[in-house]
Amino acid sequence: MSVSEKKLIATSYLLMFLFITLIIPLHLFPCFIAGFLAYEVIISLTPWFEGLVGSSRARWVVVTLIAGFVVLFMTLGIVSLISFLTSDMQPGIDITAETNRIFSDIQNRIPDYFPSLLLPESAEELKDHLFSLVESNLSMIRNISHSFLHGMMTIFIGLIIGAVISLNKPSGHNTYFTQQLLERLHCLSQAFHYIVFAQIKVSLVNTLLTSIMILVLFPLFNVHLPLGKTLIIATFIFGLIPIIGNLISNFMIIISALSISLSVSGLMLLYLILIHKLEYFLNAEIVGNRINAKSWELMLAMLIFEAAFGLEGLVVAPIYYAYLKTELRAKSLI
C-alpha cells in the first residue's frame, strides 16, 4: 500500500469521525436516524418483492408502499391514537373526582419515611402547579416547540434521503477515496442495522410480557391498571432506548399501579424486575452477540455519550460503539 493510499484511508476515517461527531451538535440526529432507518427497511424488504415484480422494480414498489403507509399513518394516526387512548376512560367518568381520588390514595399509602416526596393533593392543586410551571418556563416551551418542529422536518427530509439513496444503483467507476468512504458508510450502516433491529426485537418481547401482566393477569383478579394501553405503548417506545428506556417505562407503570394499592404496585414491581433480568439475557443474546459486546460495554459507552451529548448521545451510543467494533473487526484488530 502506497503512502498516498494510506493518506486517503486516514482522510476517510477523519471525515467519518467528523460526520458522526457533528450530527448531534448540528441537530441532525433525527434526520440521521430516519434516513438510515428508511434505507435499512427498504433494503431489508426488497428481496421479498424481487420474486413478484422483478429486481429492477422491487425497490420502487417498496418505496411506494412505505410512502403510502406514511401518508395513511399521518392522515389517520391522530384520530386513531385519540380513540385508542380514550378507550381507557369509562363513559361518564368525572375526571376531576377520579384525579382527586388517585392523589388521595397515593398520599395515604405513601409510607411516613418518604417525607420529601411531595405530591399534589387534588386536581385543583395539580392545575395550579401546571399553570405556574408553564408560566415560569415559557421560553423553554417555545424552544421545545421549535425543536419539535425542526425535528419533524429533519425526520421527513431524512426519510426522503434514505429512500433516494436506496434507489440509486452503485457506480462501478468509483475512485479509491470514494471506495474508502463507501466502506466507512457501509460499516456504519451495518452497525445501525445490528443495533436498531435487535433493540426492536428486545422491545417487542418486553412489551409483550408487560401486556400479558396488564391486560391478562391483572384483569383475571378484577384489577385494571389506569391508562394500561397508554403504558403499553410507552413501554414499546421507551424500550427502543437500550437499558435506560426500560427503567423509564417501569417507573411509569409502578406509579400507575401505586394508585390502586401498595400490594398491586409491589406485585408489578416484582414482575418488572423479572422482565428486567430477562432483558439482560436478551440484550446479551440479541444485541451483544451481534457486535460481541458485553452489557457493561454498552452501558459505559452510553454513560460517556450522555455526558458529552445529552439524551441524544444516550440513544446513539450503542450505534457508534457497534460501528467502532465493526471497523476494528474489519481490520482484524479485535
CORURTA-V456949 format. One record per residue. N is the residue number from 1. RES is the residue in three letters. PSI is psi as a letter, one per 40 degrees, with the letter a starting at -180 (* if undefined). OMEGA is omega in whole degrees, -180 to 180 (* if undefined). Layout:
n->(N	N)
res->(RES	RES)
psi->(PSI	PSI)
omega->(OMEGA	OMEGA)
This chain:
n->(1	2	3	4	5	6	7	8	9	10	11	12	13	14	15	16	17	18	19	20	21	22	23	24	25	26	27	28	29	30	31	32	33	34	35	36	37	38	39	40	41	42	43	44	45	46	47	48	49	50	51	52	53	54	55	56	57	58	59	60	61	62	63	64	65	66	67	68	69	70	71	72	73	74	75	76	77	78	79	80	81	82	83	84	85	86	87	88	89	90	91	92	93	94	95	96	97	98	99	100	101	102	103	104	105	106	107	108	109	110	111	112	113	114	115	116	117	118	119	120	121	122	123	124	125	126	127	128	129	130	131	132	133	134	135	136	137	138	139	140	141	142	143	144	145	146	147	148	149	150	151	152	153	154	155	156	157	158	159	160	161	162	163	164	165	166	167	168	169	170	171	172	173	174	175	176	177	178	179	180	181	182	183	184	185	186	187	188	189	190	191	192	193	194	195	196	197	198	199	200	201	202	203	204	205	206	207	208	209	210	211	212	213	214	215	216	217	218	219	220	221	222	223	224	225	226	227	228	229	230	231	232	233	234	235	236	237	238	239	240	241	242	243	244	245	246	247	248	249	250	251	252	253	254	255	256	257	258	259	260	261	262	263	264	265	266	267	268	269	270	271	272	273	274	275	276	277	278	279	280	281	282	283	284	285	286	287	288	289	290	291	292	293	294	295	296	297	298	299	300	301	302	303	304	305	306	307	308	309	310	311	312	313	314	315	316	317	318	319	320	321	322	323	324	325	326	327	328	329	330	331	332	333	334)
res->(MET	SER	VAL	SER	GLU	LYS	LYS	LEU	ILE	ALA	THR	SER	TYR	LEU	LEU	MET	PHE	LEU	PHE	ILE	THR	LEU	ILE	ILE	PRO	LEU	HIS	LEU	PHE	PRO	CYS	PHE	ILE	ALA	GLY	PHE	LEU	ALA	TYR	GLU	VAL	ILE	ILE	SER	LEU	THR	PRO	TRP	PHE	GLU	GLY	LEU	VAL	GLY	SER	SER	ARG	ALA	ARG	TRP	VAL	VAL	VAL	THR	LEU	ILE	ALA	GLY	PHE	VAL	VAL	LEU	PHE	MET	THR	LEU	GLY	ILE	VAL	SER	LEU	ILE	SER	PHE	LEU	THR	SER	ASP	MET	GLN	PRO	GLY	ILE	ASP	ILE	THR	ALA	GLU	THR	ASN	ARG	ILE	PHE	SER	ASP	ILE	GLN	ASN	ARG	ILE	PRO	ASP	TYR	PHE	PRO	SER	LEU	LEU	LEU	PRO	GLU	SER	ALA	GLU	GLU	LEU	LYS	ASP	HIS	LEU	PHE	SER	LEU	VAL	GLU	SER	ASN	LEU	SER	MET	ILE	ARG	ASN	ILE	SER	HIS	SER	PHE	LEU	HIS	GLY	MET	MET	THR	ILE	PHE	ILE	GLY	LEU	ILE	ILE	GLY	ALA	VAL	ILE	SER	LEU	ASN	LYS	PRO	SER	GLY	HIS	ASN	THR	TYR	PHE	THR	GLN	GLN	LEU	LEU	GLU	ARG	LEU	HIS	CYS	LEU	SER	GLN	ALA	PHE	HIS	TYR	ILE	VAL	PHE	ALA	GLN	ILE	LYS	VAL	SER	LEU	VAL	ASN	THR	LEU	LEU	THR	SER	ILE	MET	ILE	LEU	VAL	LEU	PHE	PRO	LEU	PHE	ASN	VAL	HIS	LEU	PRO	LEU	GLY	LYS	THR	LEU	ILE	ILE	ALA	THR	PHE	ILE	PHE	GLY	LEU	ILE	PRO	ILE	ILE	GLY	ASN	LEU	ILE	SER	ASN	PHE	MET	ILE	ILE	ILE	SER	ALA	LEU	SER	ILE	SER	LEU	SER	VAL	SER	GLY	LEU	MET	LEU	LEU	TYR	LEU	ILE	LEU	ILE	HIS	LYS	LEU	GLU	TYR	PHE	LEU	ASN	ALA	GLU	ILE	VAL	GLY	ASN	ARG	ILE	ASN	ALA	LYS	SER	TRP	GLU	LEU	MET	LEU	ALA	MET	LEU	ILE	PHE	GLU	ALA	ALA	PHE	GLY	LEU	GLU	GLY	LEU	VAL	VAL	ALA	PRO	ILE	TYR	TYR	ALA	TYR	LEU	LYS	THR	GLU	LEU	ARG	ALA	LYS	SER	LEU	ILE)
psi->(h	i	d	d	d	d	d	d	d	d	d	d	d	d	d	d	d	d	d	d	d	e	d	d	d	e	f	e	d	d	d	d	d	d	d	d	d	d	d	d	d	d	d	d	e	d	d	d	e	d	e	d	e	i	d	d	e	d	d	d	d	d	d	d	d	d	d	d	d	d	d	d	d	d	d	e	d	d	d	d	d	d	d	d	d	e	e	d	h	i	h	e	i	h	d	d	d	d	d	d	d	d	d	d	d	d	d	d	e	h	i	e	e	f	d	e	g	h	i	i	e	i	d	d	d	d	d	d	d	d	d	d	d	d	d	e	f	d	d	d	d	d	d	d	d	d	d	d	d	d	d	d	d	d	d	d	d	d	d	d	d	d	d	d	d	d	e	h	h	h	i	e	f	i	i	d	d	d	d	d	d	d	d	d	d	d	d	d	d	d	d	d	d	d	d	d	d	d	d	d	d	d	d	d	d	d	d	d	d	d	d	d	d	d	e	d	d	d	d	d	f	f	h	h	h	h	f	d	d	d	d	d	d	d	d	d	d	d	e	e	h	h	c	d	d	d	d	d	d	d	d	d	d	d	d	d	d	d	e	d	i	d	d	d	d	d	d	d	d	d	d	d	d	d	d	d	d	d	d	d	d	d	d	d	d	d	d	d	d	d	e	f	i	i	d	d	d	d	d	d	d	d	d	d	d	d	d	d	e	a	d	d	d	d	d	e	d	d	d	d	d	d	d	d	d	d	d	d	d	d	e	f	e	*)
omega->(-177	180	-180	178	177	178	179	178	179	179	179	177	-179	178	177	178	178	-179	-177	179	-175	-178	-176	179	179	178	178	-178	177	178	179	-178	-178	-179	180	180	178	180	-177	179	180	180	-179	-177	-176	-180	-179	-176	-177	180	-178	-175	-179	-176	-176	-177	-174	-178	177	178	-180	179	179	180	180	178	177	178	180	179	179	-180	179	-179	-174	-173	-176	-180	-179	-179	179	180	-178	-177	-179	176	175	-176	179	180	177	-177	177	-175	-178	-180	180	178	178	-180	-179	179	180	179	-180	180	-178	-174	177	-179	-178	-178	171	-176	-177	-179	-177	180	176	-178	-179	178	179	179	177	179	179	179	-178	179	179	180	179	-178	-178	-177	-179	-179	179	179	176	179	179	178	178	179	180	179	178	179	180	179	-180	176	180	179	179	178	180	-179	179	179	-179	180	-179	-179	-179	177	-180	179	-180	-177	180	174	-179	180	178	177	179	177	178	177	176	-180	178	178	178	178	178	178	178	180	-179	-172	-172	-177	175	-180	175	178	179	-179	178	178	179	180	179	-180	177	179	179	-180	-174	-173	-176	-173	179	179	177	179	177	176	-178	-178	178	179	-177	-179	177	180	178	176	180	179	179	-177	180	178	177	175	-176	171	-175	-178	178	179	180	-180	178	179	179	-179	-180	178	179	179	-180	179	177	178	177	-179	178	179	178	178	178	179	179	180	180	177	178	177	-179	177	178	-179	176	179	179	178	180	-177	-173	-177	-175	-178	179	-176	-179	-179	175	180	-178	177	179	-179	178	177	179	179	-178	-178	176	178	-177	-171	179	-175	179	176	177	-178	-173	-176	179	180	-180	-180	177	177	178	-179	178	179	-179	180	179	178	179	178	175	*)
